[in-house]
Amino acid sequence: MTPKDLIKLEEVAMFILALYGLTLIGVDWWWYLVLLLGPDISMLGYIGGNKTGAFFYNLFHLKAVAILVFAAGLFLPDTLLLVIGIILFGHSSMDRVFGYGLKTGQGFKYTHLGIIGKK
């Protein structure tokens, strides 16, 4: 198993952890759909150009942001912030399993994991 495979396996584990977290909180089933697709609304930032798009995409896909939102939910306490933090975290892990990393200012296909679609 290569280091890249191990990282993907780790991301799968984090995605499963997010699913489990939602289960522990006892959210309705439709939150799982939000987990799969919700943070991708940030792609609308690309209407403003590559740099703006990358900023908003990364804001919604950076795990540190997800952890901060989750921590705010614990501190306040606020269940909605907990759920949003879990969704951001789990979605980011799912994306990274499929090779979608944080974006650079060059364009959507340029990520910290390499160019999307490059064979």
C-alpha positions as YAML, in Angstrom:
chain: A
units: angstrom
residues:
- id: 1
  name: MET
  ca: [0.00, 0.00, 0.00]
- id: 2
  name: THR
  ca: [1.43, 3.35, -1.04]
- id: 3
  name: PRO
  ca: [1.47, 6.48, 1.16]
- id: 4
  name: LYS
  ca: [-1.17, 7.99, -1.15]
- id: 5
  name: ASP
  ca: [-3.42, 4.96, -0.54]
- id: 6
  name: LEU
  ca: [-2.91, 5.31, 3.21]
- id: 7
  name: ILE
  ca: [-3.94, 8.96, 3.09]
- id: 8
  name: LYS
  ca: [-7.08, 8.05, 1.13]
- id: 9
  name: LEU
  ca: [-7.86, 5.36, 3.70]
- id: 10
  name: GLU
  ca: [-7.42, 7.91, 6.46]
- id: 11
  name: GLU
  ca: [-9.82, 10.29, 4.67]
- id: 12
  name: VAL
  ca: [-12.39, 7.47, 4.36]
- id: 13
  name: ALA
  ca: [-12.07, 6.90, 8.11]
- id: 14
  name: MET
  ca: [-12.66, 10.61, 8.77]
- id: 15
  name: PHE
  ca: [-15.74, 10.55, 6.50]
- id: 16
  name: ILE
  ca: [-17.10, 7.57, 8.44]
- id: 17
  name: LEU
  ca: [-16.37, 9.44, 11.69]
- id: 18
  name: ALA
  ca: [-18.46, 12.36, 10.39]
- id: 19
  name: LEU
  ca: [-21.34, 10.00, 9.56]
- id: 20
  name: TYR
  ca: [-21.09, 8.54, 13.04]
- id: 21
  name: GLY
  ca: [-21.04, 12.04, 14.56]
- id: 22
  name: LEU
  ca: [-24.27, 12.92, 12.78]
- id: 23
  name: THR
  ca: [-25.77, 9.66, 14.02]
- id: 24
  name: LEU
  ca: [-24.76, 10.45, 17.62]
- id: 25
  name: ILE
  ca: [-26.40, 13.86, 17.42]
- id: 26
  name: GLY
  ca: [-29.52, 12.22, 16.00]
- id: 27
  name: VAL
  ca: [-30.08, 14.53, 13.05]
- id: 28
  name: ASP
  ca: [-32.76, 13.93, 10.43]
- id: 29
  name: TRP
  ca: [-31.84, 11.88, 7.35]
- id: 30
  name: TRP
  ca: [-31.71, 14.90, 5.02]
- id: 31
  name: TRP
  ca: [-28.62, 16.23, 6.81]
- id: 32
  name: TYR
  ca: [-26.73, 13.33, 5.24]
- id: 33
  name: LEU
  ca: [-27.58, 14.75, 1.81]
- id: 34
  name: VAL
  ca: [-26.24, 18.12, 2.95]
- id: 35
  name: LEU
  ca: [-23.05, 16.32, 3.97]
- id: 36
  name: LEU
  ca: [-22.62, 14.96, 0.47]
- id: 37
  name: LEU
  ca: [-23.35, 18.12, -1.51]
- id: 38
  name: GLY
  ca: [-23.92, 21.16, 0.70]
- id: 39
  name: PRO
  ca: [-20.42, 22.66, 0.92]
- id: 40
  name: ASP
  ca: [-20.11, 22.57, -2.87]
- id: 41
  name: ILE
  ca: [-22.37, 25.65, -2.99]
- id: 42
  name: SER
  ca: [-19.07, 27.45, -2.41]
- id: 43
  name: MET
  ca: [-18.22, 26.82, -6.08]
- id: 44
  name: LEU
  ca: [-20.49, 29.75, -6.86]
- id: 45
  name: GLY
  ca: [-17.54, 31.90, -5.81]
- id: 46
  name: TYR
  ca: [-15.99, 31.13, -9.18]
- id: 47
  name: ILE
  ca: [-18.51, 33.55, -10.69]
- id: 48
  name: GLY
  ca: [-16.18, 36.21, -9.27]
- id: 49
  name: GLY
  ca: [-13.08, 34.70, -10.87]
- id: 50
  name: ASN
  ca: [-10.46, 32.12, -9.98]
- id: 51
  name: LYS
  ca: [-9.03, 33.81, -6.88]
- id: 52
  name: THR
  ca: [-12.44, 34.57, -5.40]
- id: 53
  name: GLY
  ca: [-13.65, 31.09, -6.25]
- id: 54
  name: ALA
  ca: [-10.62, 29.48, -4.64]
- id: 55
  name: PHE
  ca: [-11.07, 31.58, -1.50]
- id: 56
  name: PHE
  ca: [-14.71, 30.57, -0.99]
- id: 57
  name: TYR
  ca: [-14.17, 26.96, -2.01]
- id: 58
  name: ASN
  ca: [-11.24, 26.64, 0.43]
- id: 59
  name: LEU
  ca: [-13.20, 28.35, 3.21]
- id: 60
  name: PHE
  ca: [-15.85, 25.64, 2.98]
- id: 61
  name: HIS
  ca: [-13.35, 22.79, 2.51]
- id: 62
  name: LEU
  ca: [-10.59, 23.60, 4.99]
- id: 63
  name: LYS
  ca: [-10.73, 21.17, 7.89]
- id: 64
  name: ALA
  ca: [-9.44, 23.78, 10.33]
- id: 65
  name: VAL
  ca: [-12.57, 25.87, 9.62]
- id: 66
  name: ALA
  ca: [-14.73, 22.78, 10.17]
- id: 67
  name: ILE
  ca: [-13.03, 22.10, 13.50]
- id: 68
  name: LEU
  ca: [-13.45, 25.73, 14.61]
- id: 69
  name: VAL
  ca: [-17.17, 25.67, 13.75]
- id: 70
  name: PHE
  ca: [-17.58, 22.37, 15.61]
- id: 71
  name: ALA
  ca: [-15.64, 23.72, 18.61]
- id: 72
  name: ALA
  ca: [-17.87, 26.82, 18.65]
- id: 73
  name: GLY
  ca: [-20.85, 24.46, 18.74]
- id: 74
  name: LEU
  ca: [-19.39, 22.70, 21.77]
- id: 75
  name: PHE
  ca: [-18.49, 25.93, 23.55]
- id: 76
  name: LEU
  ca: [-21.77, 27.81, 23.03]
- id: 77
  name: PRO
  ca: [-23.47, 25.01, 23.04]
- id: 78
  name: ASP
  ca: [-25.25, 25.05, 19.69]
- id: 79
  name: THR
  ca: [-26.34, 21.86, 17.93]
- id: 80
  name: LEU
  ca: [-26.59, 23.55, 14.53]
- id: 81
  name: LEU
  ca: [-22.94, 24.64, 14.69]
- id: 82
  name: LEU
  ca: [-21.98, 21.08, 15.69]
- id: 83
  name: VAL
  ca: [-23.82, 19.68, 12.68]
- id: 84
  name: ILE
  ca: [-22.35, 22.27, 10.29]
- id: 85
  name: GLY
  ca: [-18.84, 21.54, 11.60]
- id: 86
  name: ILE
  ca: [-19.33, 17.81, 11.10]
- id: 87
  name: ILE
  ca: [-20.72, 18.35, 7.60]
- id: 88
  name: LEU
  ca: [-17.81, 20.58, 6.55]
- id: 89
  name: PHE
  ca: [-15.31, 18.08, 7.97]
- id: 90
  name: GLY
  ca: [-16.92, 14.99, 6.45]
- id: 91
  name: HIS
  ca: [-17.46, 16.59, 3.06]
- id: 92
  name: SER
  ca: [-13.83, 17.70, 2.90]
- id: 93
  name: SER
  ca: [-12.71, 14.14, 3.64]
- id: 94
  name: MET
  ca: [-15.02, 12.74, 0.97]
- id: 95
  name: ASP
  ca: [-13.72, 15.23, -1.60]
- id: 96
  name: ARG
  ca: [-10.10, 14.35, -0.84]
- id: 97
  name: VAL
  ca: [-10.80, 10.65, -1.32]
- id: 98
  name: PHE
  ca: [-11.84, 11.54, -4.89]
- id: 99
  name: GLY
  ca: [-8.84, 13.82, -5.47]
- id: 100
  name: TYR
  ca: [-10.53, 17.18, -4.95]
- id: 101
  name: GLY
  ca: [-8.16, 19.20, -2.84]
- id: 102
  name: LEU
  ca: [-7.93, 22.81, -1.77]
- id: 103
  name: LYS
  ca: [-7.88, 25.14, -4.76]
- id: 104
  name: THR
  ca: [-5.15, 27.45, -5.99]
- id: 105
  name: GLY
  ca: [-5.88, 30.77, -7.66]
- id: 106
  name: GLN
  ca: [-5.12, 29.32, -11.11]
- id: 107
  name: GLY
  ca: [-8.53, 27.75, -11.66]
- id: 108
  name: PHE
  ca: [-10.89, 25.09, -10.34]
- id: 109
  name: LYS
  ca: [-8.90, 22.11, -11.59]
- id: 110
  name: TYR
  ca: [-5.69, 23.18, -9.79]
- id: 111
  name: THR
  ca: [-5.52, 21.79, -6.24]
- id: 112
  name: HIS
  ca: [-3.00, 21.02, -3.53]
- id: 113
  name: LEU
  ca: [-3.37, 17.37, -4.55]
- id: 114
  name: GLY
  ca: [-2.53, 18.09, -8.19]
- id: 115
  name: ILE
  ca: [-4.53, 18.81, -11.28]
- id: 116
  name: ILE
  ca: [-8.03, 17.31, -11.31]
- id: 117
  name: GLY
  ca: [-8.52, 14.92, -14.22]
- id: 118
  name: LYS
  ca: [-4.81, 14.63, -15.01]
- id: 119
  name: LYS
  ca: [-3.93, 11.01, -15.76]
...
